[in-house]
Amino acid sequence: MNAKEQIVSNPISDLIISHIKETEHMLFIAVPFISSFAKKILKQEYVANIADKRLITKFDDTNINTFNIPTLQYLLASGFKICFNNKIHLKHYTTDSSSFITSSNLTKGGFENNIELTVKIDSKNVTRSIKIFEELWGKSQHNIITEQLLKNNIEKYEVLRKKQKFEKDNEIEVNESSSNCSLNMNHLIDEIFKTKEDRSSKIELIYAANKKRTRIKNKLISQKFETSLFYSPEGHLKRRENLFYEFVYGTESKLAGTGLREAQFKETFEHQSFKTVISFIFPETLGLPAWNLEDKKTYQNFCNGLFDFEIPQYSEALPIRLASYFYPEKFLPIFKLEHLQKVCGALGLSTNAKSKGERLFAYNNFLEKVMKDIPFDNYIKSNMAYHLLFSIELFNRLEKGEEFKVIKNSYKQQWKKEYIRKGRKALENINAIKRRDL
C-alpha cells in the first residue's frame, strides 16, 4: 500500500498502466467520458488475468465520449462488467494497491494532453475509496451494459459519430459584395417578386406536399425504417405511397423536379446504407434530438455530413433533394450546386467554400439572407431564383450581341425556355433592355 498521498500532473498514462500491470484481484474505474484511447490503457494483455474488472460510466447519446460503443464492446470482450450512471462526474481509478482520484477522463486529452491533476490517495483512504465505488456500483446495477444493448444502439452511435465528425472544421466565410453584373439586382428582384403570376395552384400543391411530408415523418418516428416508405417497384401495393413516387410523379415533382430516373432512386433507396442516411438527416427516427439548423455551426456540420456516404447515385442531386424535403424552410429545392453558385455569384456572393457540403451551406445560408423579405416558402423562392438566374444569363448574352431568338433556341428544355421568356419580360419592365434589342 502507498504510505502517503501524492499529487501528479499529466501525462499519467505510464503511471496508471504500471499499476494496472501489477494488479491481480481488482480494477475499478468510475469515469463519465471514455474514448478509444481506453484501449491503450486497458490493453487485453494488461487486464486479462485481473479477477474483478468493473467500470461505471455514462451512456448518453448526446456525446460520443459517453456513447463510444466500439470501445465499450472492446471492454466487454476484455472481461469488464460495465454499468452506466448518467449522473456521475467523478474520475476514480482503483487497483489492488492504489487508488487515484483525478480530474482526468479516460481519454487522450484527460491522460496526456490536458492540464489535469491526479491524487494518489494515502493508504488509509484506499478502503474508503473502494467502499464508495461499491456503493455507486450498487446504485447503478439496474443499468447494466450488455453486448445486446450496444448492438441495439449501434445506429445511434453511427449518427452521433457522423454528427461530430465535422465539428472542428473551419468556419465557412459567406460575404456579400457588389455584383459584377451591370444590372440593378434590387430592381430585378423587386420586379420578379411583383410579377403578376397566379400562384394559387402552387400554394395548394405546397399545402398538399406539407401534409404528405408530415405523414412520412410521423411514420418514420413511430415505426421502424422500411424501404417501402422510400421506394416500391411497379405493381407493389405501396407504389404510390412512397417518397420516390412523390419525387418523380407526385406532388413534389410538380413543385421541384430532380431530373433523376427511377433507377437512380431505386439504387440509392434500396442500398443497405440508406437507412443510415435517413437516420443522419432525420435523427428523430432513432429517438435522437432533432438538428438545430438555426445554429450556424450545426447547420454547416449537417451540410458536410449530408454528402459523407458512399452510395452509388447518391452524389449531389439526391442529398440536396432529401435535405430540402426534410428541411424545406432551410434549403431551396434547387438540386445542382452549379445553379446555386450562378444565382449566388450574380448576387455578389464571396466564399471560401470548396467541398459539396461547404458550398451547399454557403449558398443556402447566403440566399436565405438575400430572400428573407420575400413572403413565400422556398418552393416559390426557388422559382424566383431560377427566374433571376435566367434573366441574368439572358441579359449578359444580349449585352454580347446575341439575338433573343438564338438565345432562346439554345436552351433545349422547355422549362428553361419558359424562364428565358419570363426573363425578357422582367428585363423590359425595369428598362434593362429595349424591345428593339430583340
N, C-alpha and C positions, 0 to 999 in steps of 0.2 A: 504494500500500500504506500501511496505517496505520503510523505511526512508533513508537508505544509503546502499551502496554496501557492500557485504560480500564475502569473499573467503573461500571455503570449500574444504577439501580433501576427498578422498574416505575412507570409503564407504558412498554413498549418497542415497542408496535405501530408508531408512526410511524418509529422508528429502523430497525427491520427492513424495513419497507416501502420506505423511501428507498433502502436498499442493494439490495433486490430490483429496484427500478425501474432502477437503474444497471447491472445485470449483463447480460451478453450470452452468456457462454460456459457458465457452470455455476451450478447451485443445488443444493447437497447439504444434506439435512436428515436427522438421525437423532434421533428422539424417540419415546418409548413411547406417550404419550397425545395423541390429536388429537380435535378436535370440529368441529362445523360452523363454528366460528369461523375455521378454517383458510381458508374461502372468502373471508374479509375480507382476510387477509394475503396469500393467493396468488390474487388475482383474475386471471382469464384475461388481462386487458389488461396486467397486470404481468409475467406469465410467458410469454406467447405466443411471444416471439422468443428465449427462452433456449434454447440448443442442447442442453444436457445437464442435465435435471432429474431428480433421483433422491431417493427417500425410503425410509428404513428405519424401520419402526415395529413395534409389536406387532400380532398378530392373534389375540386371545384372547377367547373368547366369555363370559368372566366379567365383563367390564366394557365398558360402551357406548363408552367413550373409547379402547378398544383394539379395538373391533369396530364402528366407525362406518361402515357400508357405504355410505350415501349420500355421505358426504364422500370416501371412497376412490374411489367411482365418478366423482365430480367431478374428482378429481386425475388419474385415468387419462385422462379425457376432455380434460384440460388438457395432456396430453402427458408426465406424470410416469411414470417407471419406478419400481415400488414392490416392495420385498422386505420380508418380515417376519422378525423375530428376537425371540422372546419372552423372551430373557434381557437385552435392553438396558435400561439405566436412564439412560444419558447423554442430554443435550439439546444438540444440536450443529447450528448453522446456518452454512453457508459460501456466500459469493457470490464473484464474480470477485476482489474487492479485500479482502474482510474475512471473518473467522471469529469466531463468537460461541460461547462455552461458557457455559451458563446453567443455572439451576435451573428454567427455565420450560418447561412443556409447551406444545404448540400448541393452547391453549385460551384462552378469555377470561380465566379465572382466572389462568392462567400468564403471560399477556402484559399483563394490566391490573389485575386485582383483588387478586391475592395479593401477599404480601410476598416478593419474589424478588430475586435478584441475577444480573446478566449481566456477563460479562467479554468485552470486545472485545480479542482477544489481539494481541500485538505482531507485526510483520511477519515476524520470523524464525521464528515458530511457525505461521504460516498453512500453509506447505508441510507441516509435520509433521501439522497438523490434517487436511489433505486426505488424507495418506497413511493416517492412522488410519481415516478414513471408507472409503477404498478397500479396506482390509484387512477391515473389517467387512462391506462390500458383498460381497466375495468369499466370506466365510463364510456369507452369507445367500442366495447365488444359487440354492440349491435350493428356496428358499421364495419364489417369485415370486407376487405378487398379480395376478391377471388378472380381466377382466370376468366370465369364466365362473365363476371361484372365488367371486366376490362374488354372482353370481346363485344359485349353489348354496347360499349361506349366508344369503340374504335372510330366510328364515323364522326362522332362529335370531336374527337381528338384531331382527325384529319382536317376538319373545317377550322378548328381553332388554330392548328399549326399553319394552315394557309393564310388565315386572317393575320397572323402575327409575322408572317414571312417578310412582308414588305414594310413593317413599321419603322425601320431605321433608314428607309430610302430618303434621299434628299428631297426637299420640298420643291415642287414644280413652280416655276415662275410663270405667271399669266399676267401680261401687261397690255394695256391698250394704248396705241399710238395713232397718229394720223394715217388715214388710208392713202395708199399710193395712187388710187384711182381719182380722177378729177371730178367724178360725180359727187354731188352733195348727198352723202349717205343718209343723213337725218331726213332730208326731204323725200328720198326714195322710200325709206322705211315708213314714214308717215303716209305716203301715197299708197303703199301696199296694204297698210293697215286699214286705210279708209276706203279701199276698193269696195264698191257696192256689189258684194257677192253673197248670194243666198247660202248661208252656212247651216240652215236648219236641218237638212238631211244629214250633214256630217255630225252635227251635235247629237242627233238621235242615234247615229252609229256609235258615237263615243259613249253615250249612256248605256247602250246595249253591251259594248265591249267592257265597260267598267263592271257591269253586273256579272258577266261571264268570268272576268278576271277574279272577282271576289269569290265566286263559286269554286274556281280551281284552287285558289289559295286556301280556302277553308277545307277542301278535300285533302290537300297536302298536309295540313296541320292535324286534321282529325283521323287520317288513316295512313297506313304505310305507303311508301313510294310505289307506284305502279306505272310501268311503261305505257299502259293504255291511256293514262292521263295525257301523254305527250304524243304517242303515235300508235295508230292501228291500221293494218293493211286493208285493202279493198275487200268488202264483204264482212268485215268484223262488225259486231253489234255496236261497238263504241267508235266506229269510224268518224262520225260527225261530232263526237263529244270531246275531242282532244285538241291540244294546242297546235299540232301540225295542221289539222283541218282549218282551224281559225286563221292561222298564218297564211295558208295557201288559198283557201276557198271561202272562208267565213268573214265575219265582221272585221277582224284585224286586217285581212288582206285588202279590204276596201278603204281602210284608213291609211295603211302603210305597207305596201308590198315589199317583200325581201328580194325578189328575183331569183330565189333558190328553188331548185327542183325537189320533187318528193324524195328521190334517192338520197339527197344530201341531208334532209331532215331525218330520214329513216336511219342512215348510218350513224348519225350523232345520237338520236334519241334512244336507239336500241343498244348503244355501246355500254359495256359493263361499267364504265367510269362515269356515265352521265348522271347517275344518282348523286355522286359526289359534287358534280357541277351545281345541281339544284340545291343541295344542302348548303353549298357555299353561297349561292345567290340569295337563297331564302332560308336562312338558318332556323327559322321557326319550325320547319319540318322536323327538326331534331329536338325541339324544345329549348333551343339556344336563343339568346337575346337577338332582336332584330338589329340590322345595320342602322346606325345613326348617320345617315348620309348628309345631315345638316352640318356635321363636324367635318371641316375641310380635310384634315389628315385622314380620317376614316374613309371619306369619300375617295381620296386618292388611293388608299390601300385596296378598297373594293375594286376600283378600275384596274389596278395592277394584277390583282388575283384573278379577275374575270377571265383573262386570256391564258392563265397558267395551267392549262390542261392539254394533255397530248391525246387529242381525239381527232380522227380524220374528219374533214369538213367543218370542224369547229375551229375557225381561224379568225374571222373578222365579222362577217355579217351576222352569224348566229349569236355570238356572245353579246354583240350590241343589241340585237333584237330581243334577246332574253332580258337584258338589263332594262331596256325601255318598256318591256312588258310588265315586269315586276315592280319597276320604279318609274312610272310614266311621268311623275312630277319632276324627276331629276335628269332624264335622258330624252333628248329629241329622237324620235323614231327615224333617224337618218343612218343608214347601216353601212355606209362607206366612209372611212376616215378621210379619204381624198375629198369627198364632197363637203364634209365638215370643215376640213382645212381651207378649202376655197372660200366658203362663206366667211369663216373667221378671218382669213387673210384679207379679204375685201373690206372687212370692218376694222382692220388695223391691229389684229392680234399679233403680239410678240411673245414667244415662249421658247423655253429650252427643252421642251418635251421631246423625247425620242422614241421610246417604246410604244407599242399599241395602247397599253394601259395609261401611260403618261399622257399620250395625245388625246385619248378619249376624255380623260379628266380635264385637260386644259381646254379643249374645245367646248365641252358642255358647260363647264364652270364659267367660261367666258360668255357664251351665248345666253346662259341663264341671267347674267347681269345685264347684258345688252337688251334682252327682250322682256325684262321684268315688268315693264309697264303695260305690256300687251295683255288684255284681259281674256285670254283664251288659254286652253290647255296646250300641251306640247304636240298633240297631233296637228292642230291647226297652225301652231307656231312653226312646225316643220314644213308645212306647205308654204308658209310665208318665207321661210329661209330659202327654199328652192326657188320661189318667185324672185327673191333678192339675188340669188346666185346667177340665175339665167338672165336676169335683167342686166347684171354687171357684165356677164360674158357677151351679151348682145351689144352693149354699149362699146366695149373695148374693141370688138370686131368691126363695128361700124366706124369707129374712130380710125381704124387702119384702112378704111376704104372699101370693105367688103359690102356687097349688096344684101339686103334683107332676105330676099328670096333664096339666095345661095346659102346664107347662114341657116335659115330655117330648114332647108332640104339636107343640110349636112348632119342633122340630128335624125337618126333612124327610128327612134322610139317615139310613139305618139305622145306620151306624157311629157317628153322633153319639148316636142314641137309646140305643145299647148302652153308650156311655161315661156317659150320664146315669144309666142303671140301675146301673152299677158305682159311680158316684159316690155314689148314695143309700146303697148298702151300706157304702161306706167311711166316710161321714159318720155313719151309725148306729153303726158299730163303735167310733168314737172319741168317741161321745156328743156329737157336734156338733149333731145333730138327733135328734128322737124320732119314733117311728112315728106318733104322733098328729098330728105336723106334716104328714103326708102324706095 
